[in-house]
Amino acid sequence: MWKDPFIDEIHQIREEWAAKFNYDAEALLEGIEEQKRQDYLTDENGNFVKDKKGGLILKTARISNRVGE
């Protein structure tokens, strides 16, 4: 049977994440939420800052926009 390397990589990443959080779904979701807080802009209360369309703003997007100003 032919094996797709992309599917294998997805399975490997999924297994690594599951092991990282002891196969605990709740802990995994908390980890994802923490990663979002690190990656996206938040206000002083910890709430996500949204753009005009209601989407989240990446911290790197804010920095790169200032470079062009």
N, C-alpha and C positions, 0 to 999 in steps of 0.2 A: 504494500500500500504506500502511495506517495505521501510524504509528509511536507506540509507547508511550513517553511521556516518562520514566516510571520506569525502564524497561529502558534507555533512552538514558543516563540518569544513572548507572546501574550500570556500563554499558560505559565511560563516561567516567572514573569512579572507578577501575575496573580498569586502564584504560590509564595513568592518572596514577601509580598505584602501581607498575605494571610499569616505566614510564619512570624513576621515582624510584630504582629498584634496578637500572637498566641491563638490564632483562629477564632478570635472573639469579634463578632460582627459589630457590636456596640463600640468596642475599642477602636476598630478600624474606622468607623464613621467619625469618631472623635478625632482621630488622626488626620482624616481628610479635611475636617472642619478647621483644624489647627493649621494645616498647610494652606488652606484658602486664606486664613487671616494673615499668613506670612506673605502671600503672593498678591493680595488685593488691598486696595486702599480702605482704611477704616477711619472713622472719626474718633474723637476723644472718649466716646462711650463704648467703642468696640464694634459699632454698627458699620456695615459695608457702605461705602460711598458709591452712588450709582451715577451713570451718565444720563444724558437727556432722554435716552430711550429706555432707561431702567436697567441697563446692563452693569455688571461690575467692572471696575477699572483696575487693570493690572498696575502694580507699582512701577514696573519698568516702562509702561506706556507713558506715565506722567513724566518720568525723567527724560525719555526720548523726545517728548513734545517740547520740553523746555530747551533742548539743544537747538532746535530750529527757530526759536523765538528771537 
